[in-house]
Amino acid sequence: MNTGRPSTWARLLRRKGSRLALLLLGGIALLCAAAPCLPLPPPDAMQPAQASQAPSAGWRPADPRGLAAVQSAHPAAVAVRRALFGDGELAGLLGTDGLGRDLASRVLWGGRVSLQVGLLATLVSALVGVAFGLAAGYAGGRVDQLMMRCVDVLYSVPLLFVVILLIAVLRDEQLAGRMRALGLDRLSVLYLVIGGISWLTMARIVRGQVLLLVRTPWVLAARALGATPTRIACRHVLPNLWGVVVVALTLTVPRVMLFEAFLSFLGLGVEPPGVSWGILASEGLEQLTLLGAAWWLIAFPGLALLLTLSALNLLGDALRDALDPRLLR
Amino acid sequence: MNLLTRLAGRMALLVAILLVVSSASFLLMRAVPGGPFDDGRHLDPAIRASLQRRYGLDAPVGEQYLRYLSDIVLRFDLGPSLRLRDYSVNEVLAESLPVSLLLGACALLVALGIGLPAGALAAARRGRWLDTCVMGAATLGLSLPSFVLAGLLVLLFAFRWPWLPVAGFGTPAHLVLPAVALGLPFAASIARLFRTGLLEVLGEDWIRTARAKGLPGWLVIVRHASRPALLPVVSYLGPAVAGILSGSLVVEQVFAIPGMGSHLVDSALNADYYLASGVVLVYTLLVCSGNLVVDLTYELLDPRLGDPA
């Protein structure tokens, strides 16, 4: 294609900040993904004798019952863990909470949920946003005007508050039961809702890009050769969108993760005994106002959120710079 | 004239938004099987029947919708609260709205009072260590969720050094930590925007003229450079107001402040649909009118935007 220009990837890696962000994100994601393989107590195992202990690591034999509970859900991972670390576990690395649950384990297991909701909600928002923007930009004219006017109105509605109302209604036992019958548990409802309100920026960006793309010579040529609109949209326009879409996606992930933490913190997102970083921060604050000095309960979940979100923001900005259309010309 | 047409357009949009939000909340309430009052655990049948009669829930859905809207538009009657006995949503709002507004105003003051000087300092010391420190802190502040910040503040200034109350509402001291927790992330954005704006302006010829007159550096910034550099900050205030209002949900919860946010969260958790949708409507009104005020201020500040005649 265009020779002599370093690839986007190379330009991204040239910056120290984006290398650090990638490393950090990769590390966090790997640790969270590997949580079942790591020699940590189960996230929900209560040990009242060791409640509210400050961080102090100690190796001890694992509780076979807790291990069995993890094993039933993740048999392969626990097999790996047994092979690597034997039957011991590293307890109290980041301290314990008021019920004696291990914080290090809870932060990693909570990260699985937070990252999962962040990625899936972003995926939902990308699907809706790209489809909407593609349709509006490609249709053009009145249809485009109408569709974008709808986006403008939705933009001005503080959707966060409406979403709280929506979630309040969906908490109703009967409705939740009907959703479960459709195969939607609370977590999927959560990322569908979050993704469902986060697609507006994506739609605007994609539509703008499509308006530029439909005037390019190759789209004109394809049209002159008699290609159908669907074929042009999928074959010629969509593949040229990935740059802007990737940037928008990277910047959407931290927003939706923050939103999940926000809702879970308020008790409207992930529900205990499920764990997410928002839940952990909320429990940490509760302990804090009750007992005072248990700083680790708020500091470590907060740190996990802070590192992940700032790495994502940094990466998004760096990607935007690396893909800057002014540099591409 | 031009301004008036635009204002009329904005008002029309505001009405459209309020209509969308109130229709959405009506639809959501009706989506609950049995309607908003159907909860045998909390209401005895006689009361439920009389409530249903009072709010016309036996009427067809279309008529109910019209009545719901006309109650709001004509009498600003948002209905009863289902969980707070003997309270109407209006009474709850009358008590909690001033609290939330006070907290929000203090947070906005914190955001501007810290963000603007920090941005100016960073711009004046561009490229030095002070600039690096301020901008580094601002970048971190952007990614710090307000509840984590609130936790850290409580840990430091209420437990480590017991200077300020942990939670509650009443005295000015009670407001300090919540306002800082709520305002600080927005101070970070404001500092970044103001710094960028100032750096753009500081290269201009008329700034050199001001310097050549012998004005001290800070006076050049305060008197000459800040007005155009404030424009991006002003346009950010709209989203900032929306962000502060949504952040207050969390901060009110953390510090046990009896504002609208606490009521919204409680009503959402307790299926108090009338209260929840009333509070959502008021929040929408606040966010939209905040945006409107900010946009008008922007036009007044920037002579290039107004019409020449």
Interface residues (C-beta under 8 A of the other chain):
Chain A: D152 V153 S156 V157 P158 L160 F161 V162 I164 L165 L166 I167 A168 V169 R171 D172 Q174 L175 P254 L258 A261 F262 F265 L266 G267 L268 A281 S282 G284 L285 L288 T289 G292 A293 W295 I298 A299 P301 G302 L305 L306 L309 S310 N313 L314
Chain B: L13 A16 I17 V20 V21 A24 S25 L28 M29 A31 V32 P33 G34 T139 L140 L142 S143 L144 P145 F147 V148 A150 G151 L152 V154 L155 F159 V166 A167 A242 L245 S246 L249 V250 Q253 V254 L264 V265 S267 A268 L269 A271 Y273 A276 S277 V279 V280 Y283 T284 V287 C288 N291
